[in-house]
């Protein structure tokens, strides 16, 4: 297990940073609020649960989980 982690390149470490970064951005946006953008989007009609920055960041975090799955599978 230690050997697999030592052999990671800088690009591998960067790809591992994407999912937690997007998850933290979703939490930060959720805690601060997305009311300004929600007000702009609500003018177009009934807002959807999939609109806004929080769902976007969560989807981005989910799509960037592949490097974590590969890391777990190596061990």
ABEGO torsion letter per residue (X at the ends): XAAAAAABBAAAAAAAAAAAAAAAAAAAAAAAEAAAAAAAAAAAEBBBAABEAAAAAAAAAAAAAAAAAAAAAAX
